[in-house]
Amino acid sequence: MASELEERRVEVADLELGMFVSRLDVPWELTDFPLQGVQLTSSEDIAKLRELCEFVYVDARRQVMPDAPSQILQRTELSASRFEARLGYSDQVPFDDEVPRAREALETAIAGVQQVFEDVLQGRELPVESVERAVRPLVASVLRSADAFFWVDGLRRHDHPSYNHAVNCSALAAAFGRHMGFAEETIVSLAAGGLLMDIGKTRVPEALLQRTDALLPEEMAQIRAHVGHGLDIVRNSSLSDLDVIDILRTHHERHDGSGYPAALWGGNIPLVGRMLGIIDTYQALISDRPHRPAMARHHALRHIYLARDTHFQAELVEQFQVCLGVYPTGSMVELTTGEVAVVMAQNQARRLTPRVVILSTPEKLPLTTFQVVDLMNQNSERPQVHIRRSLTPGAYGIDAADLFLQ
C-alpha cells in the first residue's frame, strides 16, 4: 500500500537533510517539533535530534533531495568568481558500460602519477603534461559515472601509499566538484590539486613518513614542511593554475584556524582548499596507515562530521556526505541476513538502499560466485534485506578486491 512506511533505523550521526523521521527512541513530547514525524530541512533540525536521541527511524519513501549545492553555496557565501557557473550533472552512461572505461582511466591515472612522482624524486621538473594526461580521463570518467570509477578503484590492490592517495584524492575531488556543479575545467583543476597536494612529501624522509610511534615536535615540523616543498616544486615548473596552487598551499588549513602553515580560518581559506582538506582527511582515514588500519568509509564520514565547524566548514561537510552517500561506493557492509556485501552503486533518491554485491553466506563463508542486489528494487526471489552495519575493510577475512580478479 502506498501509505505504508518503509522504515530504517538510522544512527543520529548519519542523519541527512531531506530524510523524513517517523519515529524516535524518545517520546516526541520531549522535542519541540509540533508533529510526530518531521522532514529534516535544516542543520538545526538535525542538531536537535542529535542532542536528544541515539537513533531514529526514517521513512525511506518520504525522503526528498536536499537543497542543491548551488543554493547552499549562495546561502553561505562560499562562492567566488571562479565558481559562479553551477551545472547539474547526471550519469551519462549506464554503470556497466562505464566500468571498462573507468578501469582504463584509472590505469592511465596511476601511470601518470608514477611518472610525476618519479620525475620529482629524481630532481627533474614537475612534468605538467603528465599531470594533464593523468587527470583528464579520470575526470571524464567521473563525470560520466562516478560510481563506476569508485567501484573499479575500490577493487584494485593498493601497493604504493603515495600513488594511491594521490589518485584517490584526485577522483574524490572530481566527484565533489561534479556534485557542487562546477564547470568541467574547474573540476580538472580540483582533480589536479588532489593529485599534487602531497607532492612535497617526496622531499620528506620516507622513514619519517612510515613511523608508527609518536613524532617529536621537530619531526612533525619536517612533515608539515611538505606544504612549502610542494609549492617550491610547482613554482619551478610551468604549472600556473591558481586553484591547484591554492590547494597545495591551504589543504592543511582548518576552519577554526588550527591548521598549518598559516593558521588561516573560515573564509580566508580558499574554497578549493576547504574542499580538499576534507578529502585529504577522509582518504587518509579509509587507508591503511603505518600507525593504524583503515577505517570503514561510513565511520570515516562520521569522523569528518564530528569535526564540522571546528576543522571543517559544516555546509561543505554536509555536501560531501551527500556526494558520497551514507554508505559510499566500495564500502563493506553486513546485511540483515548476516551476509557480507560491498556497495557497488548509489541510489540517489534513497541513499540507505544502494546496489550491493553479496560476497559471503550468512555464516560469513566467502562465495565463489557473486550476486548483485539492488536494495531499492528487491524481488521476491530472496528475503528482503537491508544494511545492518558498516564493516572495516577485510572484515571476516573477506576482501572485496578479489572481485577485481574475476
C-alpha positions as CSV (number, residue, x, y, z in Angstrom):
1,M,0.0,0.0,0.0
2,A,1.2,3.5,-0.8
3,S,0.6,4.7,2.8
4,E,2.8,2.0,4.4
5,L,6.0,3.1,6.0
6,E,9.4,1.8,4.8
7,E,11.3,2.4,8.0
8,R,15.0,2.2,8.5
9,R,16.9,2.6,11.8
10,V,19.5,5.3,11.5
11,E,22.1,6.5,14.0
12,V,21.7,10.2,14.6
13,A,25.3,10.9,13.4
14,D,24.2,9.6,10.0
15,L,21.1,11.9,9.5
16,E,21.0,13.9,6.3
17,L,19.0,16.8,5.1
18,G,15.8,15.6,3.3
19,M,15.2,12.5,5.4
20,F,11.8,12.0,6.9
21,V,12.0,10.9,10.6
22,S,8.9,8.9,11.5
23,R,9.9,7.6,15.0
24,L,12.4,8.4,17.8
25,D,14.0,6.5,20.6
26,V,12.4,9.0,23.0
27,P,8.9,10.4,23.2
28,W,8.0,13.1,20.7
29,E,6.8,15.2,23.6
30,L,10.4,15.7,24.7
31,T,11.1,17.6,21.4
32,D,9.8,20.9,20.2
33,F,8.7,19.5,16.9
34,P,4.9,20.3,16.5
35,L,4.1,16.9,14.8
36,Q,5.1,13.3,15.3
37,G,7.1,13.0,12.1
38,V,9.4,15.6,10.6
39,Q,11.2,16.3,7.3
40,L,14.8,17.4,8.0
41,T,15.1,20.7,6.2
42,S,17.9,22.4,8.2
43,S,21.0,21.7,10.1
44,E,19.2,22.9,13.2
45,D,16.6,20.1,12.9
46,I,19.4,17.5,12.7
47,A,21.2,19.1,15.7
48,K,18.1,18.9,17.9
49,L,17.7,15.2,17.2
50,R,21.3,14.5,17.9
51,E,21.0,16.2,21.3
52,L,18.0,14.1,22.3
53,C,18.4,10.7,20.5
54,E,20.9,8.0,19.9
55,F,18.9,6.7,16.9
56,V,15.7,7.4,15.0
57,Y,13.7,5.7,12.3
58,V,13.3,7.3,8.9
59,D,10.7,6.6,6.2
60,A,12.7,6.0,3.0
61,R,9.7,6.6,0.8
62,R,9.3,10.1,2.0
63,Q,12.9,11.2,1.7
64,V,13.4,14.3,-0.5
65,M,16.6,15.6,-2.0
66,P,18.2,18.5,0.0
67,D,19.0,21.9,-1.4
68,A,21.2,21.9,-4.5
69,P,24.8,22.7,-3.8
70,S,24.4,26.0,-5.6
71,Q,21.7,27.1,-3.1
72,I,23.9,26.0,-0.2
73,L,26.8,27.9,-1.7
74,Q,24.8,31.1,-2.3
75,R,23.3,30.9,1.2
76,T,26.6,30.5,3.0
77,E,28.6,32.9,0.7
78,L,31.0,30.1,-0.4
79,S,31.1,31.1,-4.0
80,A,33.9,33.1,-5.6
81,S,34.1,34.5,-9.1
82,R,35.8,31.4,-10.5
83,F,32.9,29.2,-9.3
84,E,29.9,31.0,-10.3
85,A,28.8,28.6,-13.0
86,R,26.6,25.9,-11.5
87,L,25.8,22.8,-13.6
88,G,23.5,19.9,-12.8
89,Y,25.3,16.6,-13.7
90,S,23.7,13.3,-14.1
91,D,25.2,9.9,-15.2
92,Q,25.7,10.0,-18.9
93,V,26.1,6.2,-19.4
94,P,24.9,3.1,-17.6
95,F,27.2,1.9,-14.8
96,D,28.1,-1.4,-16.5
97,D,29.0,0.4,-19.8
98,E,31.4,2.8,-17.9
99,V,33.3,0.2,-15.9
100,P,35.8,-0.8,-18.7
101,R,36.4,2.9,-19.5
102,A,36.8,3.7,-15.8
103,R,39.3,0.9,-15.5
104,E,41.3,2.4,-18.4
105,A,41.1,5.9,-16.9
106,L,42.3,4.5,-13.6
107,E,45.3,2.7,-15.2
108,T,46.1,5.9,-17.0
109,A,45.9,8.0,-13.8
110,I,48.1,5.5,-11.9
111,A,50.8,5.6,-14.7
112,G,50.7,9.4,-14.8
113,V,51.1,9.7,-11.0
114,Q,54.0,7.3,-11.0
115,Q,55.7,9.4,-13.7
116,V,55.1,12.6,-11.8
117,F,56.4,11.3,-8.5
118,E,59.4,9.6,-10.1
119,D,60.4,12.7,-12.1
120,V,60.2,14.8,-8.9
121,L,62.1,12.2,-6.8
122,Q,64.9,12.3,-9.5
123,G,65.1,16.0,-9.2
124,R,63.6,16.7,-12.5
125,E,61.0,19.5,-13.2
126,L,57.4,18.6,-12.4
127,P,56.0,17.1,-15.7
128,V,52.8,19.2,-16.1
129,E,51.9,17.3,-19.2
130,S,51.9,14.0,-17.2
131,V,49.5,15.6,-14.7
132,E,47.2,16.6,-17.5
133,R,47.3,13.1,-19.1
134,A,46.5,11.5,-15.7
135,V,43.7,13.8,-14.7
136,R,41.6,14.4,-17.8
137,P,40.5,10.8,-18.5
138,L,39.8,10.4,-14.7
139,V,37.6,13.5,-14.7
140,A,35.8,12.4,-17.9
141,S,35.0,9.0,-16.3
142,V,33.8,10.5,-13.0
143,L,31.5,12.9,-14.9
144,R,30.1,10.0,-16.9
145,S,29.5,7.8,-13.8
146,A,31.3,8.4,-10.5
147,D,30.0,5.1,-9.1
148,A,31.7,3.1,-11.9
149,F,35.1,4.8,-11.3
150,F,34.9,4.4,-7.5
151,W,33.8,0.7,-7.9
152,V,36.8,-0.1,-10.1
153,D,39.2,1.9,-7.9
154,G,38.0,0.1,-4.8
155,L,38.7,-3.3,-6.2
156,R,42.4,-2.8,-7.0
157,R,45.4,-3.8,-5.0
158,H,46.9,-0.7,-3.3
159,D,50.7,-1.2,-3.5
160,H,52.1,2.3,-3.1
161,P,50.6,4.6,-0.4
162,S,51.7,7.9,-2.0
163,Y,50.4,7.0,-5.5
164,N,47.2,5.6,-4.1
165,H,46.5,8.7,-2.0
166,A,47.1,11.0,-5.0
167,V,44.9,9.0,-7.4
168,N,42.1,8.6,-4.8
169,C,42.1,12.2,-3.7
170,S,42.1,13.3,-7.4
171,A,39.0,11.1,-8.0
172,L,37.2,12.3,-4.9
173,A,37.9,15.9,-5.8
174,A,36.4,15.3,-9.3
175,A,33.3,13.7,-7.7
176,F,32.9,16.6,-5.2
177,G,33.3,19.2,-7.9
178,R,30.7,17.4,-10.0
179,H,28.4,17.3,-7.0
180,M,28.9,21.0,-6.4
181,G,28.1,21.8,-10.1
182,F,31.4,23.3,-11.1
183,A,32.4,23.7,-14.7
184,E,34.5,20.8,-16.2
185,E,37.7,22.9,-16.3
186,T,37.4,23.8,-12.7
187,I,36.8,20.1,-11.9
188,V,40.1,19.3,-13.8
189,S,41.8,21.9,-11.5
190,L,40.4,20.3,-8.4
191,A,41.5,16.8,-9.6
192,A,45.0,18.1,-10.4
193,G,45.2,19.7,-7.0
194,G,44.2,16.4,-5.4
195,L,46.8,14.6,-7.3
196,L,49.6,17.1,-6.4
197,M,48.8,18.3,-3.0
198,D,51.2,16.0,-1.2
199,I,54.0,16.1,-3.9
200,G,56.1,17.9,-1.3
201,K,56.4,14.7,0.7
202,T,58.9,13.5,-1.9
203,R,61.3,15.7,0.0
204,V,60.5,14.3,3.4
205,P,62.5,11.2,4.6
206,E,60.5,8.1,3.9
207,A,61.4,6.6,7.2
208,L,59.7,9.6,8.9
209,L,56.5,9.1,6.8
210,Q,56.4,5.4,7.8
211,R,56.9,5.9,11.6
212,T,54.4,4.1,13.8
213,D,55.3,5.8,17.1
214,A,54.7,9.4,18.3
215,L,56.7,12.1,16.5
216,L,58.8,14.6,18.2
217,P,57.9,18.3,17.5
218,E,60.9,18.7,15.2
219,E,59.9,15.6,13.3
220,M,56.3,16.8,12.9
221,A,57.7,20.1,11.6
222,Q,59.6,18.2,9.0
223,I,56.5,16.5,7.8
224,R,54.5,19.7,7.8
225,A,57.2,21.3,5.7
226,H,55.9,19.3,2.8
227,V,53.4,22.1,2.0
228,G,56.3,24.5,1.3
229,H,58.2,21.9,-0.6
230,G,55.2,21.2,-2.8
231,L,54.9,24.9,-3.5
232,D,58.6,25.1,-4.4
233,I,58.2,22.2,-6.8
234,V,55.2,23.8,-8.5
235,R,56.9,27.3,-8.7
236,N,59.9,25.7,-10.5
237,S,57.6,24.2,-13.2
238,S,55.3,25.6,-15.9
239,L,52.2,25.0,-13.8
240,S,50.3,28.2,-13.3
241,D,46.8,27.1,-12.3
242,L,45.9,29.3,-9.3
243,D,43.4,26.7,-8.0
244,V,46.0,24.0,-7.9
245,I,48.4,26.3,-6.2
246,D,45.7,27.3,-3.6
247,I,45.1,23.6,-2.9
248,L,48.8,22.9,-2.3
249,R,49.0,26.0,-0.1
250,T,45.9,25.5,2.0
251,H,44.7,21.9,2.2
252,H,46.0,21.6,5.8
253,E,44.4,24.9,6.9
254,R,41.4,24.4,9.1
255,H,38.1,26.2,9.6
256,D,38.8,27.2,13.2
257,G,42.4,28.4,12.5
258,S,44.1,25.3,14.0
259,G,45.7,24.2,10.7
260,Y,49.0,25.0,9.1
261,P,51.2,26.5,7.7
262,A,49.5,30.0,8.0
263,A,46.7,29.3,10.6
264,L,44.1,30.6,8.1
265,W,40.5,30.3,9.2
266,G,36.9,30.4,7.8
267,G,36.5,32.2,4.5
268,N,40.2,33.2,4.5
269,I,40.8,29.6,3.3
270,P,40.0,29.4,-0.5
271,L,37.0,27.2,-1.3
272,V,39.2,24.6,-3.1
273,G,41.5,24.4,0.0
274,R,38.5,23.8,2.2
275,M,37.2,21.1,-0.1
276,L,40.5,19.3,-0.4
277,G,41.1,19.5,3.3
278,I,38.0,17.3,3.8
279,I,39.0,15.0,1.0
280,D,42.6,14.6,2.2
281,T,41.4,13.7,5.7
282,Y,38.7,11.3,4.5
283,Q,41.1,9.4,2.2
284,A,43.7,9.2,5.0
285,L,41.1,7.7,7.3
286,I,39.9,5.0,4.9
287,S,43.5,3.9,4.1
288,D,45.9,1.7,6.0
289,R,48.5,3.9,7.7
290,P,51.7,2.9,9.4
291,H,50.2,3.6,12.9
292,R,46.6,2.2,12.3
293,P,44.5,0.1,10.0
294,A,41.9,1.6,7.5
295,M,38.6,2.8,8.9
296,A,35.3,1.9,7.4
297,R,34.1,4.6,4.9
298,H,30.9,5.1,6.9
299,H,32.8,5.6,10.1
300,A,35.2,8.0,8.3
301,L,32.3,10.2,7.2
302,R,31.1,10.2,10.8
303,H,34.6,11.3,12.0
304,I,34.5,14.1,9.4
305,Y,31.0,15.1,10.6
306,L,32.2,15.4,14.2
307,A,34.8,17.9,13.1
308,R,32.3,20.2,11.4
309,D,32.6,23.8,12.5
310,T,36.0,23.1,14.0
311,H,38.3,21.6,11.4
312,F,35.8,21.8,8.5
313,Q,33.0,24.1,7.4
314,A,29.7,22.5,8.3
315,E,28.0,23.2,4.9
316,L,30.8,21.6,3.0
317,V,30.8,18.6,5.3
318,E,27.1,18.1,4.6
319,Q,27.6,18.4,0.9
320,F,30.5,15.9,1.0
321,Q,28.3,13.4,2.8
322,V,25.5,13.9,0.3
323,C,28.1,13.5,-2.5
324,L,29.3,10.1,-1.3
325,G,26.2,8.7,0.3
326,V,25.6,7.2,3.7
327,Y,27.5,4.1,2.6
328,P,29.9,5.2,-0.1
329,T,30.6,3.1,-3.1
330,G,33.2,0.5,-2.2
331,S,32.0,0.2,1.5
332,M,32.0,-3.2,3.1
333,V,28.7,-3.8,4.9
334,E,26.8,-6.5,6.7
335,L,23.2,-7.1,5.6
336,T,20.3,-8.0,7.9
337,T,20.7,-11.6,6.7
338,G,24.2,-11.8,8.1
339,E,25.7,-11.7,4.5
340,V,28.7,-9.6,3.8
341,A,28.4,-7.3,0.8
342,V,30.2,-4.4,-0.9
343,V,28.4,-1.3,-2.1
344,M,28.5,-1.1,-5.9
345,A,26.5,2.0,-6.7
346,Q,24.3,4.6,-5.1
347,N,20.6,5.1,-5.5
348,Q,20.4,8.9,-5.5
349,A,16.8,9.1,-4.4
350,R,17.1,6.7,-1.5
351,R,20.6,6.7,-0.1
352,L,20.1,4.0,2.5
353,T,19.3,1.4,-0.2
354,P,22.3,1.2,-2.6
355,R,23.1,-1.5,-5.1
356,V,25.4,-4.1,-3.5
357,V,27.3,-7.3,-4.4
358,I,26.9,-10.1,-1.9
359,L,30.3,-11.7,-1.1
360,S,29.5,-14.2,1.6
361,T,26.9,-16.6,3.1
362,P,25.1,-15.6,6.2
363,E,27.7,-17.6,8.1
364,K,30.4,-15.3,6.6
365,L,31.8,-18.0,4.3
366,P,33.2,-16.4,1.1
367,L,31.2,-17.1,-2.1
368,T,32.8,-18.2,-5.3
369,T,30.0,-16.5,-7.4
370,F,28.6,-13.1,-6.5
371,Q,25.0,-11.8,-6.6
372,V,24.1,-8.2,-7.3
373,V,21.2,-7.0,-5.3
374,D,19.5,-3.6,-5.7
375,L,18.3,-2.8,-2.2
376,M,15.8,-0.3,-3.5
377,N,14.2,-2.7,-6.0
378,Q,14.3,-6.1,-4.5
379,N,12.4,-9.0,-6.0
380,S,10.6,-11.9,-4.3
381,E,13.3,-14.5,-5.1
382,R,15.1,-13.9,-1.8
383,P,14.2,-12.4,1.6
384,Q,14.0,-8.6,1.7
385,V,17.3,-7.3,3.2
386,H,18.8,-4.0,4.3
387,I,22.1,-2.9,5.6
388,R,22.7,-3.7,9.2
389,R,26.0,-2.0,9.7
390,S,29.2,-1.0,8.0
391,L,32.4,-3.1,8.2
392,T,36.1,-2.4,8.2
393,P,37.9,-3.5,5.0
394,G,38.9,-7.2,5.2
395,A,36.3,-8.0,7.9
396,Y,35.8,-11.7,8.4
397,G,38.8,-12.3,6.1
398,I,36.7,-11.2,3.1
399,D,38.5,-9.0,0.6
400,A,36.3,-7.2,-2.0
401,A,39.4,-6.7,-4.2
402,D,39.2,-10.4,-5.0
403,L,36.4,-9.4,-7.4
404,F,38.8,-7.4,-9.5
405,L,40.5,-10.7,-10.5
406,Q,37.3,-12.1,-11.9
